[in-house]
Amino acid sequence: MRGWIILGLGAGVLYYLATETNMLDEPMAQTDAFLQKIERKLDATTGTKIIKVDNKTSQLKQEISQRMSTGELRALDDILESEYSVQSFKDEYCSGSAPRHESLSRDNLQYICDKLR
């Protein structure tokens, strides 16, 4: 009986934290991003479109790699991970009033956007 009460209280506290506060927003967003990354990798490995992305990826990385820092190269790898990540990047950063990217310099960001169009 005592175990059910503790389980009920725990569930109630978790429900409260998830719905009434923002304490779980960041962990939930991280989990969501991780699951999306796994989905994209699975889609990329089962689809034939990855060949197109890989050709574009290798060409773009060859052209820009000498002028990028190690952190920027890691960010570029994340961007070029799959067709979905490329499209997401283009939607978010390659519009007219795009926000500044946390890892890429403004010039490299513009160069990548130009090459992905």
N, C-alpha and C positions, 0 to 999 in steps of 0.2 A: 504494500500500500504506500509506504513512504517513497519507494522508487518512482511510482507513478506521479506523486506530487512533485518531486524534484524534476522529473522529465517534463511535466506540465509547466512548471515555473520556468525551466530553461527554454522551452518552446515559446512561452509568452515573452520572455526577455528578448529572444532572438527576433520574434515578430515585431516587437516594439522598436528595436534597433534598426530593423530593415525598413519599416514604414514611417516611423515618426522622427527619425534622426538621419543625419547624413554620415554617420560613423562607418557604415558598411558600403558606402558608395564607391570609394576608391578600390577596396578589395574586390567588389563585384565587377567594376570596370576592368580591372586587371585580369580577372578570370574570364570575362567576356572576350577581351582582346586575345588572350591565350587560346581560347577555343576557336576563335575566328582564324587565327594563324594556323592551327592544326587543320581546320576545314580547308583552308586555301592550299596547304601542302598536299592534302589528300586529293583535292580536285586537280591540282597540277600534275600529280603523279599518275592519275588515271586518265587524263585527257591528252589529246594530241596537240593542243594549242601551245603547250610548253616549249615546243621546238621553236616556234616563232619568237616567243619571249626570250629564250636562251640566245638566239642569234642577235636580237636587238640588244640584249644585255651585254653580251661579250663585246660587241662593237662599241657600245656606249662606254663601257668600263675601260676599254683600251684607249679611247679618245681622251677621256677625262682623268684617268687614274694618276697621271704624273702631277697634276695640279691640285690634287686633293690630299688632305691630311688623313691619318689613320681613322679618326672618328668619322670623317666624312665618307670614307670608303665603306665603313660598317653601315652607315645610314643608307648609302647607295645600295648595298647588298640587301638591306631590308626592303627598300623601295622596289627593287627588281626581283624580289623573291618569287612573285607569281603575277599572273595577269590581273588578278584582283587587287593586289597591292599596288601595281602600277596605275590602275584605273583610280583607285582611292587616292593615291598621291596626286594624280593629275586633277582630280575633282577638287581637292583641298588646296593645293599650292600653285596650280598653273592657271588660275583665273586672274582676271584683271586686278582685283583687290585682295590678293592672297596674303595670308598671314606669314610672318617670318618663320622659317624652319629652325628648330632648335639645334640642329647639328650641321646644317649646310650654310656656307657663305651665300650672300645674295647673288654674287656672280655665278657660282656653281649651280645654285638653284635655278637661275634663269637659263643657264646652258642646258641643264637636264630637261627642263620644261620644253625648251625649243626642240631638243632632239626627240622627245617623246610625242610630239604633235604629229 
